[in-house]
Amino acid sequence: MKTEDRKSAIADYKKRESVAGVFAIRCRATGEIWVGQALDLEKIQNRIWFTLRMGHHRNAELQRAWSAHGEDNISLETLERLEDEELAYVRDKLLKERVQHWRAELKASAV
């Protein structure tokens, strides 16, 4: 890749808007569900899967499920997207409320 093309690709990547929201991780083998929030839903799965593969995820139950049943039995899905909220404090408050709602609705644990 040429230097100019690379710089352009990096600039485009930095300009893209991230979408905050609420997600669920499900273990098909056990039926367990974990719900969390992310400021960038497109990146959260890579972050979580990396820590799980390394064996260092902060949620011991999720790490145990991953270790026992493997990556093929764990999935991540987006529950809700907050695309229009620009003010960080409003977005953060709304994310907390929506995470609590989904945890209660799904009888899920925190990620």
HUVEN-V273550 format. One record per backbone hydrogen bond with DSSP energy under -1.0 kcal/mol. CO is the residue of the C=O (numbers start at 1). NH is the residue of the N-H. If there is no record, write none. Layout:
# HUVEN-V273550
co: (CO/CO)
nh: (NH/NH)
This chain:
# HUVEN-V273550
co: (2/3/4/5/6/7/8/9/10/11/12/19/20/21/22/22/23/24/25/26/27/32/33/34/35/36/38/40/40/43/44/45/46/47/48/49/50/51/59/60/61/62/63/64/65/66/70/71/73/75/77/80/87/88/89/90/91/92/93/94/95/96/97/98/99/100/101/102/103/109)
nh: (6/7/8/9/10/11/12/13/14/15/16/41/82/38/79/80/36/77/34/75/31/27/109/25/111/23/21/43/44/47/48/49/50/51/52/53/54/56/63/64/65/66/67/68/69/70/73/74/28/26/24/22/91/92/93/94/95/96/97/98/99/100/101/102/103/104/105/106/108/35)
